Amino acid sequence: MKTQVRIKKMSKDISKKIFIKTFGCQMNEYDSNRLYDTLNKIGYKKTLNQDDADCYILNTCHIRDKAKQKVYHEVGRVKKLYINKKKPVVIIAGCVAQAENQEILKREPYIDIVIGPQSYHKINKILTNFNPKEKIEETDFDTIQKFVYFDKIKNNNSKVSSFLTIQEGCDKFCNFCVVPFTRGPEYSRSMKIVVEEAKLLAKNGSKEIILLGQNVNAYQDGSNKLSHLIIELEKIPEIKRIRYTTSHPKDMTEDLIDIYKYSKKLMPLIHLPVQSGSDKILKLMNRKHTINDYLEICEKLKKINPNLEFSSDFIIGYPGESDQDFKDTLEVVEKVKFINSYSFIFSPRPGTKAANCKLIDKKISLERLEIIQSLLFDNQLNKNKSLENKTLNILVENLAKNKKYVFGRTEFMTPVIFEGTKTDIGKILPVKIKTSNRSTLFGEKIRNSDKRVA
C-alpha cells in the first residue's frame, strides 16, 4: 500500500502543464478540448495560467488573411513571456499549421512542432518522443483514424452548452474557401458514436448540444442524415436544446426542413450563409445555389414556424462585385431580416481559385462593409428591442463577471444577463427582458415560478 501511494505521488509530481490558446471557429474549440483529453493520458494537465505551461499550443484558424500573422505575433508574445523561464514546447496546430507548415518552421525557429487538424491522434506519440533539437511537421490527412482514436477517449467537457463535431471537411470547393485544403474531404462520424458522446456530455452536465461541421447538414452515416441524428438526440432526457452549424443552402434538404414541424428541442435559429445577394457573384464564388433557391428555403421554413430566425455570412468586395451586385445583397438582407450575421471583406486565400483575382478597391470595399454592417446591426437592435417586456426561456450557462449576475442565452442564441446565483446554472428559467442593446438582453428572473414560456 505504501509503495502504491509513493508511485501515485511520483506520478503527480512529474505531470506537466499544458496551455492551449484557441483561435477561430467552434470546431477549433471542440478540437482544443479533445486535445486536453488525449494529452491528459501522457501526464499533461490543463492549466489556465499560460506563463506556467510546459507545453504551449496555438490552435489556429486560416479563414482570414491575417491568421498567419496572428500566429507569429502570438509566438513573439510567448517568447517574451518565457524570457527568464524554461522554454515550453511550442506547437502550432489547426488550419494555419496545415496550410503553412514548412514555411512556419523555417520562419520561426522558436516553434517546435506543427500539426494539422487531421493528425491530432498522433500528438501523444509526438510529445512522448519529442527531441528539442528536432523540428516536427505532421500534416497528413487521416480523418478516419483520427476519429477512431478519439472515439475511444472520454470527452470530459462539462459545459452547460457543449460543442460536438459530427462532420468535417468540405466537397463544395467554393472558389474563396481554403477548408477543402486544410480539413480535407467531407467525412461524417458514426451516428451511434455521436449519440454515445452526446449522452456522455449530458451525463457531464450539458443541457445543450451544438452539432458542428464545416458542412454540418451534409452529414450522412449510411442512410442516416442530420435529421435522423436530431431525432435520436431528442430522446436524451437531459438534453434540452439542440443546434447545428454551419449549414450550406445546397444541403438544406426536405427532410431537414420538415423536422422543424415536430422537433421539440431543435432551436429556431438557423445559421445559413448566403455570402452574397447576387447570382452573378454566387456563380463566381462557385456556391452552387441561387438567391431564389435561398429565399425558397427561408420561405418554406417560415411557413413551418413563423418564429424561425436566420443568421448568415457575407463576403463583401468579392472580385467582380459591382454596385448593383452589392445592392442585390442589401435587398436580401432587407427581405430575410437576419438577426445575427458575420460580414467581412474578401480575403484571398493561397491555393484557392479566387486567390489571384483582381481585387476591388479597398476604399470601396470598406464603404460597402460599413453600409451592410449598419443594416445588419439595425436588424439586431430592432429584434432585441422587440423582446423588451417579454418573458423568455433562458438557459443559464455560467456566472457573469459580476458574481451577482448570471449569463444565459435565448432560443435564438442572444446573450442575456440577469441577477442570479450559481444554483441557476444549467437551468432553463423564465426571464422578463427589461432593456437591451445590439448584442445583449438584460432581464429579471421571474420569481417563485416553475412555469416555462411557450
Secondary structure, DSSP 4 states (H G I P E B T S, - for coil): -HHHHHHHHHHHHH-EEEEEEE-SSHHHHHHHHHHHHHHGGGTEEE-S-GGG-SEEEEEE--SSTTHHHHHHHHHHHHHHHTTTSPPPEEEEEEHHHHHHHHHHHHH-TT--EEE-GGGGGGHHHHHHT--TT--EEE----HHHHHHHHTTS------SEEEEE-EE--SS--TT--HHHHT-S-EE--HHHHHHHHHHHHHHT--EEEEE-TTGGG-EETTEEHHHHHHHHHT-TT--EEEEE---GGG--HHHHHGGGT-SSB-SEEE---B-S-HHHHHHHT-S--HHHHHHHHHHHHHH-TT-EEEEEEEES-TT--HHHHHHHHHHHHHH--SEEEEEE----TTSGGGGSPPPPHHHHHHHHHHHHHHHHHHHHHHHHHTTT-EEEEEEEEE-SSTTEEEEE-TT--EEEEE--GGGTT-EEEEEEEEE-SS-EEEEEPTT------
